[in-house]
Amino acid sequence: MDGATGPRPAWHRWVWSATSLVVVFAVVEYVVLPKLTLARESLARVAHLNPAWVIAGIVLEACCLVSYSLFTRALLGSGQVRFSWILRTDVTGYGVSHVIPGGAATATAIRFRLLQAGGARPSNITATITAEAIGSYAALLLIAWLTSIPALFLRDATSAYLIMFLIGLAAMASCVLAVRERSALERLAARLLRASLHRLPRRTRPWIASVALRLRDLLADHEVRRAFLIWATLNWLLDAAVLWTFLAAYGEPLNPIPLLLAYCAANLAAAVPLTPGGIAVVEGIAISTLLGFGVDGQAAVLAVLSWRLVQFWGPVPVAGLCYLSLQAQSATARAKQD
């Protein structure tokens, strides 16, 4: 008998689903809906919105998606798949994750299949997607930590900023120690991996081991580490710039420090998969945090809803077009081979 762990019991799934529904209901009932009344009272401000701000927001969001695909290419290796294929694959996965319950898993499966069709090796794809999942939120945590440093000197700074700074400082110190003691940590990681492999089904062990080795090789690459610092960070900063753009469009340009604090809080909360893409959770936390920083209520609601319209819903129809273009290109390539 393999040491396979069975599927989670039914009660676990029921408890998780019930908890998710309660949290979403609470956020919508007590955070989102009260703020939407402000939006209905201020629709006239939308009618007078300067189109240049909307165009700027769309362009920034497009650059955000491009930076994420540049991150993907750096992890995959520049010679494996054409960048246009990577970009369309990432946009397809991004759109799918926003419209399907449990969309993150479905989007990962679609991206895997499309990248494989584009010429990438399966082990590289798995390691890339794993590294992206880790590196993307590591970059967001880095931004939040760096933002907490000047936030300590804000007039309305709270103890939460100090706690965030101290946690980030401890994490940074751990990273420095990890670099200085790489050989010892590698031996420890190897022992943990071997111990974990013995608890997995025998047929999956070679695959898990190859992915782990590929992930280790990725993170040991200087170019990959630079991609983490540049493209993963830029992806978040460009998206935050879209939120700032709409705040400015509605007459409430905000200092970058409170803006990034509100943005990081909303997106870190979205890491918990309660709803597709964190819908309702992101809006509620972002609006509430902006209000806490003194942003006008109507402007905060309209800016966040406009940002989410461009960031969350805007890529969905584009994702459909990207998927169709990839399928058409694959069909054409198969026809030429036949």
NORTA-V918669 format. One record per pair of residues at least 24 apart in sequence whose ideal C-beta (glycine too) atoms are under 6 Angstrom apart, sorted by sequence separation. I is the first residue (numbers start at 1). J is the second residue. If there is no record, write none. Layout:
# NORTA-V918669
<<I | J> <I | J>>
This chain:
# NORTA-V918669
<<262 | 286> <265 | 289> <89 | 114> <283 | 308> <65 | 91> <89 | 115> <262 | 289> <262 | 290> <85 | 118> <258 | 293> <277 | 312> <81 | 118> <81 | 119> <80 | 119> <81 | 120> <80 | 120> <252 | 295> <76 | 120> <252 | 296> <252 | 299> <76 | 124> <250 | 299> <76 | 128> <250 | 302> <75 | 128> <250 | 303> <75 | 131> <247 | 303> <246 | 303> <246 | 306> <246 | 307> <243 | 307> <242 | 307> <127 | 211> <131 | 215> <126 | 211> <130 | 215> <123 | 210> <127 | 214> <131 | 218> <123 | 211> <127 | 215> <123 | 214> <127 | 218> <135 | 228> <139 | 232> <143 | 236> <139 | 233> <136 | 232> <140 | 236> <135 | 232> <151 | 257> <150 | 257> <147 | 257> <147 | 260> <147 | 261> <144 | 264> <143 | 264> <74 | 227> <71 | 227> <71 | 231> <70 | 231> <71 | 232> <67 | 231> <67 | 234> <68 | 235> <67 | 235> <64 | 235> <103 | 276> <64 | 238> <63 | 238> <64 | 239> <60 | 238> <98 | 276> <98 | 277> <60 | 241> <61 | 242> <60 | 242> <57 | 242> <57 | 245> <56 | 245> <57 | 246> <53 | 245> <3 | 199> <53 | 249> <4 | 201> <2 | 201> <2 | 202> <49 | 249> <114 | 326> <117 | 330> <98 | 312> <99 | 316> <98 | 316> <95 | 315> <94 | 315> <95 | 316> <91 | 315> <95 | 319> <91 | 318> <92 | 319> <91 | 319> <92 | 322> <91 | 322> <92 | 323> <88 | 322> <88 | 326> <32 | 280> <61 | 310> <24 | 274> <61 | 311> <23 | 274> <24 | 275> <32 | 283> <28 | 280> <32 | 284> <35 | 287> <58 | 310> <27 | 280> <31 | 284> <57 | 310> <20 | 274> <27 | 281> <24 | 280> <42 | 298> <27 | 284> <31 | 288> <38 | 297> <38 | 298> <39 | 301> <38 | 301> <39 | 302> <35 | 301>>
